[in-house]
Amino acid sequence: MQYEPGTIDCHVFIECKENIEKMLTRLCKVDDTQHICDQLRSIYQQIEKMHELKELKSRSLPNKVLTK
């Protein structure tokens, strides 16, 4: 994942997603960890959605300030 500027929250989301990617890479090579890998993928997707929402809110905020 590449660096992107943004809020502290966005940096946290990026770092967490990177850590989950590393865990998945290593853990999915181990037998009988499929259920844990599935849970990690689900958590990754939840964080991704939170990140997307944060980005959408930050993009729409300047427009709201300008229109008031």
CHARMM internal coordinates of N, CA and C (Angstrom, degrees):
IC EDIT
DIST 1 N 1 CA 1.4465
DIST 1 CA 1 C 1.5249
ANGL 1 N 1 CA 1 C 108.25
DIST 1 C 2 N 1.2990
ANGL 1 CA 1 C 2 N 117.65
DIHE 1 N 1 CA 1 C 2 N 139.69
DIST 2 N 2 CA 1.4461
ANGL 1 C 2 N 2 CA 120.35
DIHE 1 CA 1 C 2 N 2 CA -176.69
DIST 2 CA 2 C 1.5235
ANGL 2 N 2 CA 2 C 111.29
DIHE 1 C 2 N 2 CA 2 C -95.32
DIST 2 C 3 N 1.3179
ANGL 2 CA 2 C 3 N 115.29
DIHE 2 N 2 CA 2 C 3 N 161.51
DIST 3 N 3 CA 1.4533
ANGL 2 C 3 N 3 CA 122.22
DIHE 2 CA 2 C 3 N 3 CA 179.27
DIST 3 CA 3 C 1.5173
ANGL 3 N 3 CA 3 C 109.62
DIHE 2 C 3 N 3 CA 3 C -68.94
DIST 3 C 4 N 1.3329
ANGL 3 CA 3 C 4 N 115.20
DIHE 3 N 3 CA 3 C 4 N 140.80
DIST 4 N 4 CA 1.4530
ANGL 3 C 4 N 4 CA 119.11
DIHE 3 CA 3 C 4 N 4 CA 172.24
DIST 4 CA 4 C 1.5197
ANGL 4 N 4 CA 4 C 108.33
DIHE 3 C 4 N 4 CA 4 C -140.62
DIST 4 C 5 N 1.3139
ANGL 4 CA 4 C 5 N 117.06
DIHE 4 N 4 CA 4 C 5 N 138.27
DIST 5 N 5 CA 1.4506
ANGL 4 C 5 N 5 CA 119.53
DIHE 4 CA 4 C 5 N 5 CA 179.88
DIST 5 CA 5 C 1.5254
ANGL 5 N 5 CA 5 C 110.08
DIHE 4 C 5 N 5 CA 5 C -70.98
DIST 5 C 6 N 1.2967
ANGL 5 CA 5 C 6 N 116.44
DIHE 5 N 5 CA 5 C 6 N 154.07
DIST 6 N 6 CA 1.4477
ANGL 5 C 6 N 6 CA 119.56
DIHE 5 CA 5 C 6 N 6 CA 177.38
DIST 6 CA 6 C 1.5063
ANGL 6 N 6 CA 6 C 111.20
DIHE 5 C 6 N 6 CA 6 C 166.57
DIST 6 C 7 N 1.3097
ANGL 6 CA 6 C 7 N 114.62
DIHE 6 N 6 CA 6 C 7 N -162.12
DIST 7 N 7 CA 1.4432
ANGL 6 C 7 N 7 CA 120.68
DIHE 6 CA 6 C 7 N 7 CA -177.98
DIST 7 CA 7 C 1.5199
ANGL 7 N 7 CA 7 C 110.88
DIHE 6 C 7 N 7 CA 7 C -76.61
DIST 7 C 8 N 1.3091
ANGL 7 CA 7 C 8 N 115.40
DIHE 7 N 7 CA 7 C 8 N 168.91
DIST 8 N 8 CA 1.4649
ANGL 7 C 8 N 8 CA 120.56
DIHE 7 CA 7 C 8 N 8 CA 175.84
DIST 8 CA 8 C 1.5281
ANGL 8 N 8 CA 8 C 109.42
DIHE 7 C 8 N 8 CA 8 C -58.81
DIST 8 C 9 N 1.3324
ANGL 8 CA 8 C 9 N 116.48
DIHE 8 N 8 CA 8 C 9 N -40.72
DIST 9 N 9 CA 1.4699
ANGL 8 C 9 N 9 CA 120.17
DIHE 8 CA 8 C 9 N 9 CA 178.46
DIST 9 CA 9 C 1.5270
ANGL 9 N 9 CA 9 C 111.15
DIHE 8 C 9 N 9 CA 9 C -57.08
DIST 9 C 10 N 1.3174
ANGL 9 CA 9 C 10 N 116.56
DIHE 9 N 9 CA 9 C 10 N -44.10
DIST 10 N 10 CA 1.4648
ANGL 9 C 10 N 10 CA 120.23
DIHE 9 CA 9 C 10 N 10 CA -179.70
DIST 10 CA 10 C 1.5269
ANGL 10 N 10 CA 10 C 110.93
DIHE 9 C 10 N 10 CA 10 C -63.66
DIST 10 C 11 N 1.3107
ANGL 10 CA 10 C 11 N 116.50
DIHE 10 N 10 CA 10 C 11 N -38.75
DIST 11 N 11 CA 1.4636
ANGL 10 C 11 N 11 CA 119.57
DIHE 10 CA 10 C 11 N 11 CA 177.94
DIST 11 CA 11 C 1.5312
ANGL 11 N 11 CA 11 C 110.69
DIHE 10 C 11 N 11 CA 11 C -64.66
DIST 11 C 12 N 1.3211
ANGL 11 CA 11 C 12 N 116.29
DIHE 11 N 11 CA 11 C 12 N -38.43
DIST 12 N 12 CA 1.4701
ANGL 11 C 12 N 12 CA 120.53
DIHE 11 CA 11 C 12 N 12 CA 176.88
DIST 12 CA 12 C 1.5175
ANGL 12 N 12 CA 12 C 109.87
DIHE 11 C 12 N 12 CA 12 C -63.38
DIST 12 C 13 N 1.3303
ANGL 12 CA 12 C 13 N 117.20
DIHE 12 N 12 CA 12 C 13 N -46.17
DIST 13 N 13 CA 1.4635
ANGL 12 C 13 N 13 CA 120.84
DIHE 12 CA 12 C 13 N 13 CA 179.45
DIST 13 CA 13 C 1.5295
ANGL 13 N 13 CA 13 C 110.61
DIHE 12 C 13 N 13 CA 13 C -59.36
DIST 13 C 14 N 1.3118
ANGL 13 CA 13 C 14 N 116.74
DIHE 13 N 13 CA 13 C 14 N -44.68
DIST 14 N 14 CA 1.4694
ANGL 13 C 14 N 14 CA 121.17
DIHE 13 CA 13 C 14 N 14 CA -178.94
DIST 14 CA 14 C 1.5263
ANGL 14 N 14 CA 14 C 110.40
DIHE 13 C 14 N 14 CA 14 C -62.52
DIST 14 C 15 N 1.3201
ANGL 14 CA 14 C 15 N 116.02
DIHE 14 N 14 CA 14 C 15 N -46.52
DIST 15 N 15 CA 1.4603
ANGL 14 C 15 N 15 CA 119.79
DIHE 14 CA 14 C 15 N 15 CA -179.07
DIST 15 CA 15 C 1.5290
ANGL 15 N 15 CA 15 C 111.32
DIHE 14 C 15 N 15 CA 15 C -62.92
DIST 15 C 16 N 1.3154
ANGL 15 CA 15 C 16 N 116.70
DIHE 15 N 15 CA 15 C 16 N -42.33
DIST 16 N 16 CA 1.4660
ANGL 15 C 16 N 16 CA 119.84
DIHE 15 CA 15 C 16 N 16 CA 178.93
DIST 16 CA 16 C 1.5250
ANGL 16 N 16 CA 16 C 111.65
DIHE 15 C 16 N 16 CA 16 C -63.69
DIST 16 C 17 N 1.3194
ANGL 16 CA 16 C 17 N 116.63
DIHE 16 N 16 CA 16 C 17 N -42.19
DIST 17 N 17 CA 1.4643
ANGL 16 C 17 N 17 CA 119.57
DIHE 16 CA 16 C 17 N 17 CA 178.43
DIST 17 CA 17 C 1.5229
ANGL 17 N 17 CA 17 C 111.22
DIHE 16 C 17 N 17 CA 17 C -63.56
DIST 17 C 18 N 1.3207
ANGL 17 CA 17 C 18 N 116.46
DIHE 17 N 17 CA 17 C 18 N -40.01
DIST 18 N 18 CA 1.4654
ANGL 17 C 18 N 18 CA 119.53
DIHE 17 CA 17 C 18 N 18 CA 178.11
DIST 18 CA 18 C 1.5333
ANGL 18 N 18 CA 18 C 110.80
DIHE 17 C 18 N 18 CA 18 C -62.80
DIST 18 C 19 N 1.3205
ANGL 18 CA 18 C 19 N 116.57
DIHE 18 N 18 CA 18 C 19 N -41.43
DIST 19 N 19 CA 1.4646
ANGL 18 C 19 N 19 CA 119.97
DIHE 18 CA 18 C 19 N 19 CA 179.23
DIST 19 CA 19 C 1.5240
ANGL 19 N 19 CA 19 C 111.48
DIHE 18 C 19 N 19 CA 19 C -65.51
DIST 19 C 20 N 1.3177
ANGL 19 CA 19 C 20 N 117.06
DIHE 19 N 19 CA 19 C 20 N -38.90
DIST 20 N 20 CA 1.4677
ANGL 19 C 20 N 20 CA 120.02
DIHE 19 CA 19 C 20 N 20 CA 177.35
DIST 20 CA 20 C 1.5245
ANGL 20 N 20 CA 20 C 110.09
DIHE 19 C 20 N 20 CA 20 C -64.97
DIST 20 C 21 N 1.3329
ANGL 20 CA 20 C 21 N 116.90
DIHE 20 N 20 CA 20 C 21 N -40.47
DIST 21 N 21 CA 1.4662
ANGL 20 C 21 N 21 CA 120.16
DIHE 20 CA 20 C 21 N 21 CA 177.35
DIST 21 CA 21 C 1.5241
ANGL 21 N 21 CA 21 C 110.65
DIHE 20 C 21 N 21 CA 21 C -58.72
DIST 21 C 22 N 1.3128
ANGL 21 CA 21 C 22 N 117.10
DIHE 21 N 21 CA 21 C 22 N -43.05
DIST 22 N 22 CA 1.4661
ANGL 21 C 22 N 22 CA 120.93
DIHE 21 CA 21 C 22 N 22 CA 178.45
DIST 22 CA 22 C 1.5246
ANGL 22 N 22 CA 22 C 111.18
DIHE 21 C 22 N 22 CA 22 C -64.15
DIST 22 C 23 N 1.3219
ANGL 22 CA 22 C 23 N 116.42
DIHE 22 N 22 CA 22 C 23 N -42.81
DIST 23 N 23 CA 1.4652
ANGL 22 C 23 N 23 CA 119.82
DIHE 22 CA 22 C 23 N 23 CA 179.24
DIST 23 CA 23 C 1.5277
ANGL 23 N 23 CA 23 C 110.54
DIHE 22 C 23 N 23 CA 23 C -63.10
DIST 23 C 24 N 1.3214
ANGL 23 CA 23 C 24 N 116.38
DIHE 23 N 23 CA 23 C 24 N -43.24
DIST 24 N 24 CA 1.4586
ANGL 23 C 24 N 24 CA 119.72
DIHE 23 CA 23 C 24 N 24 CA 179.59
DIST 24 CA 24 C 1.5201
ANGL 24 N 24 CA 24 C 111.78
DIHE 23 C 24 N 24 CA 24 C -62.08
DIST 24 C 25 N 1.3172
ANGL 24 CA 24 C 25 N 116.01
DIHE 24 N 24 CA 24 C 25 N -42.82
DIST 25 N 25 CA 1.4604
ANGL 24 C 25 N 25 CA 120.53
DIHE 24 CA 24 C 25 N 25 CA 179.86
DIST 25 CA 25 C 1.5218
ANGL 25 N 25 CA 25 C 111.27
DIHE 24 C 25 N 25 CA 25 C -57.86
DIST 25 C 26 N 1.3058
ANGL 25 CA 25 C 26 N 116.18
DIHE 25 N 25 CA 25 C 26 N -42.61
DIST 26 N 26 CA 1.4624
ANGL 25 C 26 N 26 CA 120.46
DIHE 25 CA 25 C 26 N 26 CA -176.94
DIST 26 CA 26 C 1.5275
ANGL 26 N 26 CA 26 C 112.00
DIHE 25 C 26 N 26 CA 26 C -82.69
DIST 26 C 27 N 1.3125
ANGL 26 CA 26 C 27 N 116.75
DIHE 26 N 26 CA 26 C 27 N -45.45
DIST 27 N 27 CA 1.4563
ANGL 26 C 27 N 27 CA 121.00
DIHE 26 CA 26 C 27 N 27 CA -171.93
DIST 27 CA 27 C 1.5294
ANGL 27 N 27 CA 27 C 112.92
DIHE 26 C 27 N 27 CA 27 C -70.76
DIST 27 C 28 N 1.3105
ANGL 27 CA 27 C 28 N 116.31
DIHE 27 N 27 CA 27 C 28 N -35.53
DIST 28 N 28 CA 1.4619
ANGL 27 C 28 N 28 CA 119.08
DIHE 27 CA 27 C 28 N 28 CA -176.72
DIST 28 CA 28 C 1.5269
ANGL 28 N 28 CA 28 C 112.96
DIHE 27 C 28 N 28 CA 28 C -70.12
DIST 28 C 29 N 1.3309
ANGL 28 CA 28 C 29 N 117.05
DIHE 28 N 28 CA 28 C 29 N -8.62
DIST 29 N 29 CA 1.4640
ANGL 28 C 29 N 29 CA 121.06
DIHE 28 CA 28 C 29 N 29 CA 175.36
DIST 29 CA 29 C 1.5268
ANGL 29 N 29 CA 29 C 111.47
DIHE 28 C 29 N 29 CA 29 C -84.93
DIST 29 C 30 N 1.3275
ANGL 29 CA 29 C 30 N 116.33
DIHE 29 N 29 CA 29 C 30 N -9.55
DIST 30 N 30 CA 1.4611
ANGL 29 C 30 N 30 CA 121.84
DIHE 29 CA 29 C 30 N 30 CA -177.61
DIST 30 CA 30 C 1.5309
ANGL 30 N 30 CA 30 C 108.73
DIHE 29 C 30 N 30 CA 30 C -94.96
DIST 30 C 31 N 1.3100
ANGL 30 CA 30 C 31 N 116.20
DIHE 30 N 30 CA 30 C 31 N 138.65
DIST 31 N 31 CA 1.4690
ANGL 30 C 31 N 31 CA 121.04
DIHE 30 CA 30 C 31 N 31 CA 178.60
DIST 31 CA 31 C 1.5279
ANGL 31 N 31 CA 31 C 111.38
DIHE 30 C 31 N 31 CA 31 C -61.77
DIST 31 C 32 N 1.3060
ANGL 31 CA 31 C 32 N 114.77
DIHE 31 N 31 CA 31 C 32 N 148.05
DIST 32 N 32 CA 1.4692
ANGL 31 C 32 N 32 CA 123.48
DIHE 31 CA 31 C 32 N 32 CA 174.57
DIST 32 CA 32 C 1.5242
ANGL 32 N 32 CA 32 C 113.64
DIHE 31 C 32 N 32 CA 32 C 60.26
DIST 32 C 33 N 1.3088
ANGL 32 CA 32 C 33 N 117.34
DIHE 32 N 32 CA 32 C 33 N 36.61
DIST 33 N 33 CA 1.4616
ANGL 32 C 33 N 33 CA 120.67
DIHE 32 CA 32 C 33 N 33 CA 176.58
DIST 33 CA 33 C 1.5279
ANGL 33 N 33 CA 33 C 112.26
DIHE 32 C 33 N 33 CA 33 C -119.25
DIST 33 C 34 N 1.3155
ANGL 33 CA 33 C 34 N 116.51
DIHE 33 N 33 CA 33 C 34 N 9.56
DIST 34 N 34 CA 1.4665
ANGL 33 C 34 N 34 CA 120.40
DIHE 33 CA 33 C 34 N 34 CA -176.50
DIST 34 CA 34 C 1.5291
ANGL 34 N 34 CA 34 C 111.89
DIHE 33 C 34 N 34 CA 34 C -56.97
DIST 34 C 35 N 1.3291
ANGL 34 CA 34 C 35 N 117.23
DIHE 34 N 34 CA 34 C 35 N -41.52
DIST 35 N 35 CA 1.4617
ANGL 34 C 35 N 35 CA 120.08
DIHE 34 CA 34 C 35 N 35 CA -178.84
DIST 35 CA 35 C 1.5295
ANGL 35 N 35 CA 35 C 111.22
DIHE 34 C 35 N 35 CA 35 C -64.12
DIST 35 C 36 N 1.3233
ANGL 35 CA 35 C 36 N 116.83
DIHE 35 N 35 CA 35 C 36 N -37.25
DIST 36 N 36 CA 1.4612
ANGL 35 C 36 N 36 CA 120.12
DIHE 35 CA 35 C 36 N 36 CA 178.10
DIST 36 CA 36 C 1.5298
ANGL 36 N 36 CA 36 C 109.79
DIHE 35 C 36 N 36 CA 36 C -70.40
DIST 36 C 37 N 1.3108
ANGL 36 CA 36 C 37 N 117.11
DIHE 36 N 36 CA 36 C 37 N -41.46
DIST 37 N 37 CA 1.4685
ANGL 36 C 37 N 37 CA 120.84
DIHE 36 CA 36 C 37 N 37 CA 177.76
DIST 37 CA 37 C 1.5263
ANGL 37 N 37 CA 37 C 110.78
DIHE 36 C 37 N 37 CA 37 C -61.60
DIST 37 C 38 N 1.3077
ANGL 37 CA 37 C 38 N 117.05
DIHE 37 N 37 CA 37 C 38 N -39.99
DIST 38 N 38 CA 1.4702
ANGL 37 C 38 N 38 CA 120.92
DIHE 37 CA 37 C 38 N 38 CA 176.98
DIST 38 CA 38 C 1.5284
ANGL 38 N 38 CA 38 C 110.78
DIHE 37 C 38 N 38 CA 38 C -61.70
DIST 38 C 39 N 1.3186
ANGL 38 CA 38 C 39 N 116.36
DIHE 38 N 38 CA 38 C 39 N -42.53
DIST 39 N 39 CA 1.4612
ANGL 38 C 39 N 39 CA 120.37
DIHE 38 CA 38 C 39 N 39 CA 178.87
DIST 39 CA 39 C 1.5286
ANGL 39 N 39 CA 39 C 110.98
DIHE 38 C 39 N 39 CA 39 C -65.41
DIST 39 C 40 N 1.3187
ANGL 39 CA 39 C 40 N 116.71
DIHE 39 N 39 CA 39 C 40 N -41.09
DIST 40 N 40 CA 1.4590
ANGL 39 C 40 N 40 CA 120.09
DIHE 39 CA 39 C 40 N 40 CA 177.94
DIST 40 CA 40 C 1.5294
ANGL 40 N 40 CA 40 C 111.31
DIHE 39 C 40 N 40 CA 40 C -63.56
DIST 40 C 41 N 1.3246
ANGL 40 CA 40 C 41 N 117.02
DIHE 40 N 40 CA 40 C 41 N -39.77
DIST 41 N 41 CA 1.4735
ANGL 40 C 41 N 41 CA 119.99
DIHE 40 CA 40 C 41 N 41 CA 176.91
DIST 41 CA 41 C 1.5239
ANGL 41 N 41 CA 41 C 110.76
DIHE 40 C 41 N 41 CA 41 C -62.89
DIST 41 C 42 N 1.3099
ANGL 41 CA 41 C 42 N 115.92
DIHE 41 N 41 CA 41 C 42 N -39.69
DIST 42 N 42 CA 1.4560
ANGL 41 C 42 N 42 CA 120.43
DIHE 41 CA 41 C 42 N 42 CA 178.12
DIST 42 CA 42 C 1.5317
ANGL 42 N 42 CA 42 C 111.11
DIHE 41 C 42 N 42 CA 42 C -64.25
DIST 42 C 43 N 1.3072
ANGL 42 CA 42 C 43 N 116.74
DIHE 42 N 42 CA 42 C 43 N -43.63
DIST 43 N 43 CA 1.4632
ANGL 42 C 43 N 43 CA 121.35
DIHE 42 CA 42 C 43 N 43 CA 177.50
DIST 43 CA 43 C 1.5205
ANGL 43 N 43 CA 43 C 110.35
DIHE 42 C 43 N 43 CA 43 C -63.47
DIST 43 C 44 N 1.3194
ANGL 43 CA 43 C 44 N 116.35
DIHE 43 N 43 CA 43 C 44 N -41.83
DIST 44 N 44 CA 1.4580
ANGL 43 C 44 N 44 CA 121.03
DIHE 43 CA 43 C 44 N 44 CA 177.36
DIST 44 CA 44 C 1.5333
ANGL 44 N 44 CA 44 C 110.11
DIHE 43 C 44 N 44 CA 44 C -56.92
DIST 44 C 45 N 1.3182
ANGL 44 CA 44 C 45 N 116.84
DIHE 44 N 44 CA 44 C 45 N -46.29
DIST 45 N 45 CA 1.4666
ANGL 44 C 45 N 45 CA 120.83
DIHE 44 CA 44 C 45 N 45 CA -179.66
DIST 45 CA 45 C 1.5257
ANGL 45 N 45 CA 45 C 111.76
DIHE 44 C 45 N 45 CA 45 C -64.06
DIST 45 C 46 N 1.3180
ANGL 45 CA 45 C 46 N 116.96
DIHE 45 N 45 CA 45 C 46 N -37.53
DIST 46 N 46 CA 1.4670
ANGL 45 C 46 N 46 CA 120.35
DIHE 45 CA 45 C 46 N 46 CA 177.15
DIST 46 CA 46 C 1.5249
ANGL 46 N 46 CA 46 C 110.73
DIHE 45 C 46 N 46 CA 46 C -63.41
DIST 46 C 47 N 1.3173
ANGL 46 CA 46 C 47 N 116.35
DIHE 46 N 46 CA 46 C 47 N -44.38
DIST 47 N 47 CA 1.4649
ANGL 46 C 47 N 47 CA 120.47
DIHE 46 CA 46 C 47 N 47 CA 178.21
DIST 47 CA 47 C 1.5199
ANGL 47 N 47 CA 47 C 110.29
DIHE 46 C 47 N 47 CA 47 C -64.61
DIST 47 C 48 N 1.3202
ANGL 47 CA 47 C 48 N 116.91
DIHE 47 N 47 CA 47 C 48 N -40.08
DIST 48 N 48 CA 1.4688
ANGL 47 C 48 N 48 CA 121.35
DIHE 47 CA 47 C 48 N 48 CA 178.09
DIST 48 CA 48 C 1.5300
ANGL 48 N 48 CA 48 C 110.58
DIHE 47 C 48 N 48 CA 48 C -59.28
DIST 48 C 49 N 1.3240
ANGL 48 CA 48 C 49 N 117.46
DIHE 48 N 48 CA 48 C 49 N -43.87
DIST 49 N 49 CA 1.4655
ANGL 48 C 49 N 49 CA 121.08
DIHE 48 CA 48 C 49 N 49 CA 179.20
DIST 49 CA 49 C 1.5309
ANGL 49 N 49 CA 49 C 111.02
DIHE 48 C 49 N 49 CA 49 C -65.56
DIST 49 C 50 N 1.3300
ANGL 49 CA 49 C 50 N 116.97
DIHE 49 N 49 CA 49 C 50 N -40.35
DIST 50 N 50 CA 1.4579
ANGL 49 C 50 N 50 CA 120.23
DIHE 49 CA 49 C 50 N 50 CA 176.41
DIST 50 CA 50 C 1.5272
ANGL 50 N 50 CA 50 C 110.88
DIHE 49 C 50 N 50 CA 50 C -61.81
DIST 50 C 51 N 1.3194
ANGL 50 CA 50 C 51 N 115.99
DIHE 50 N 50 CA 50 C 51 N -41.15
DIST 51 N 51 CA 1.4616
ANGL 50 C 51 N 51 CA 121.68
DIHE 50 CA 50 C 51 N 51 CA 178.77
DIST 51 CA 51 C 1.5292
ANGL 51 N 51 CA 51 C 110.43
DIHE 50 C 51 N 51 CA 51 C -63.00
DIST 51 C 52 N 1.3155
ANGL 51 CA 51 C 52 N 116.49
DIHE 51 N 51 CA 51 C 52 N -46.13
DIST 52 N 52 CA 1.4638
ANGL 51 C 52 N 52 CA 120.90
DIHE 51 CA 51 C 52 N 52 CA 179.01
DIST 52 CA 52 C 1.5299
ANGL 52 N 52 CA 52 C 111.21
DIHE 51 C 52 N 52 CA 52 C -60.55
DIST 52 C 53 N 1.3345
ANGL 52 CA 52 C 53 N 116.87
DIHE 52 N 52 CA 52 C 53 N -43.17
DIST 53 N 53 CA 1.4651
ANGL 52 C 53 N 53 CA 120.40
DIHE 52 CA 52 C 53 N 53 CA 178.95
DIST 53 CA 53 C 1.5242
ANGL 53 N 53 CA 53 C 110.98
DIHE 52 C 53 N 53 CA 53 C -62.73
DIST 53 C 54 N 1.3220
ANGL 53 CA 53 C 54 N 116.46
DIHE 53 N 53 CA 53 C 54 N -42.07
DIST 54 N 54 CA 1.4605
ANGL 53 C 54 N 54 CA 120.85
DIHE 53 CA 53 C 54 N 54 CA 178.66
DIST 54 CA 54 C 1.5238
ANGL 54 N 54 CA 54 C 110.51
DIHE 53 C 54 N 54 CA 54 C -61.58
DIST 54 C 55 N 1.3238
ANGL 54 CA 54 C 55 N 117.03
DIHE 54 N 54 CA 54 C 55 N -42.59
DIST 55 N 55 CA 1.4670
ANGL 54 C 55 N 55 CA 120.89
DIHE 54 CA 54 C 55 N 55 CA 178.90
DIST 55 CA 55 C 1.5247
ANGL 55 N 55 CA 55 C 111.12
DIHE 54 C 55 N 55 CA 55 C -65.12
DIST 55 C 56 N 1.3280
ANGL 55 CA 55 C 56 N 116.86
DIHE 55 N 55 CA 55 C 56 N -42.24
DIST 56 N 56 CA 1.4661
ANGL 55 C 56 N 56 CA 120.03
DIHE 55 CA 55 C 56 N 56 CA 179.05
DIST 56 CA 56 C 1.5248
ANGL 56 N 56 CA 56 C 110.82
DIHE 55 C 56 N 56 CA 56 C -62.84
DIST 56 C 57 N 1.3190
ANGL 56 CA 56 C 57 N 116.78
DIHE 56 N 56 CA 56 C 57 N -42.54
DIST 57 N 57 CA 1.4642
ANGL 56 C 57 N 57 CA 120.29
DIHE 56 CA 56 C 57 N 57 CA 179.34
DIST 57 CA 57 C 1.5176
ANGL 57 N 57 CA 57 C 110.99
DIHE 56 C 57 N 57 CA 57 C -64.79
DIST 57 C 58 N 1.3184
ANGL 57 CA 57 C 58 N 117.35
DIHE 57 N 57 CA 57 C 58 N -40.44
DIST 58 N 58 CA 1.4626
ANGL 57 C 58 N 58 CA 119.63
DIHE 57 CA 57 C 58 N 58 CA -178.51
DIST 58 CA 58 C 1.5260
ANGL 58 N 58 CA 58 C 111.26
DIHE 57 C 58 N 58 CA 58 C -69.92
DIST 58 C 59 N 1.3202
ANGL 58 CA 58 C 59 N 117.30
DIHE 58 N 58 CA 58 C 59 N -30.69
DIST 59 N 59 CA 1.4732
ANGL 58 C 59 N 59 CA 120.49
DIHE 58 CA 58 C 59 N 59 CA 177.54
DIST 59 CA 59 C 1.5221
ANGL 59 N 59 CA 59 C 111.28
DIHE 58 C 59 N 59 CA 59 C -73.12
DIST 59 C 60 N 1.3321
ANGL 59 CA 59 C 60 N 117.10
DIHE 59 N 59 CA 59 C 60 N -36.66
DIST 60 N 60 CA 1.4625
ANGL 59 C 60 N 60 CA 120.04
DIHE 59 CA 59 C 60 N 60 CA -176.74
DIST 60 CA 60 C 1.5201
ANGL 60 N 60 CA 60 C 111.81
DIHE 59 C 60 N 60 CA 60 C -82.23
DIST 60 C 61 N 1.3136
ANGL 60 CA 60 C 61 N 118.53
DIHE 60 N 60 CA 60 C 61 N -20.39
DIST 61 N 61 CA 1.4563
ANGL 60 C 61 N 61 CA 121.66
DIHE 60 CA 60 C 61 N 61 CA -178.34
DIST 61 CA 61 C 1.5275
ANGL 61 N 61 CA 61 C 112.75
DIHE 60 C 61 N 61 CA 61 C -61.00
DIST 61 C 62 N 1.3302
ANGL 61 CA 61 C 62 N 120.10
DIHE 61 N 61 CA 61 C 62 N -48.16
DIST 62 N 62 CA 1.4776
ANGL 61 C 62 N 62 CA 118.68
DIHE 61 CA 61 C 62 N 62 CA 179.41
DIST 62 CA 62 C 1.5248
ANGL 62 N 62 CA 62 C 112.65
DIHE 61 C 62 N 62 CA 62 C -59.92
DIST 62 C 63 N 1.3297
ANGL 62 CA 62 C 63 N 117.42
DIHE 62 N 62 CA 62 C 63 N -34.82
DIST 63 N 63 CA 1.4593
ANGL 62 C 63 N 63 CA 120.30
DIHE 62 CA 62 C 63 N 63 CA 178.92
DIST 63 CA 63 C 1.5139
ANGL 63 N 63 CA 63 C 110.83
DIHE 62 C 63 N 63 CA 63 C -66.03
DIST 63 C 64 N 1.3146
ANGL 63 CA 63 C 64 N 117.98
DIHE 63 N 63 CA 63 C 64 N -39.27
DIST 64 N 64 CA 1.4559
ANGL 63 C 64 N 64 CA 121.25
DIHE 63 CA 63 C 64 N 64 CA 179.67
DIST 64 CA 64 C 1.5251
ANGL 64 N 64 CA 64 C 110.68
DIHE 63 C 64 N 64 CA 64 C -67.71
DIST 64 C 65 N 1.3112
ANGL 64 CA 64 C 65 N 116.97
DIHE 64 N 64 CA 64 C 65 N -38.78
DIST 65 N 65 CA 1.4613
ANGL 64 C 65 N 65 CA 120.52
DIHE 64 CA 64 C 65 N 65 CA 179.45
DIST 65 CA 65 C 1.5202
ANGL 65 N 65 CA 65 C 110.05
DIHE 64 C 65 N 65 CA 65 C -65.25
DIST 65 C 66 N 1.3295
ANGL 65 CA 65 C 66 N 117.64
DIHE 65 N 65 CA 65 C 66 N -40.54
DIST 66 N 66 CA 1.4515
ANGL 65 C 66 N 66 CA 121.66
DIHE 65 CA 65 C 66 N 66 CA -178.88
DIST 66 CA 66 C 1.5205
ANGL 66 N 66 CA 66 C 112.86
DIHE 65 C 66 N 66 CA 66 C -70.08
DIST 66 C 67 N 1.3335
ANGL 66 CA 66 C 67 N 118.38
DIHE 66 N 66 CA 66 C 67 N -29.45
DIST 67 N 67 CA 1.4609
ANGL 66 C 67 N 67 CA 120.59
DIHE 66 CA 66 C 67 N 67 CA -175.86
DIST 67 CA 67 C 1.5160
ANGL 67 N 67 CA 67 C 112.83
DIHE 66 C 67 N 67 CA 67 C -86.60
DIST 67 C 68 N 1.3121
ANGL 67 CA 67 C 68 N 118.22
DIHE 67 N 67 CA 67 C 68 N -7.93
DIST 68 N 68 CA 1.4710
ANGL 67 C 68 N 68 CA 119.74
DIHE 67 CA 67 C 68 N 68 CA -178.68
DIST 68 CA 68 C 1.5037
ANGL 68 N 68 CA 68 C 111.38
DIHE 67 C 68 N 68 CA 68 C -83.29
END
COOR INIT
IC SEED 1 N 1 CA 1 C
IC BUILD
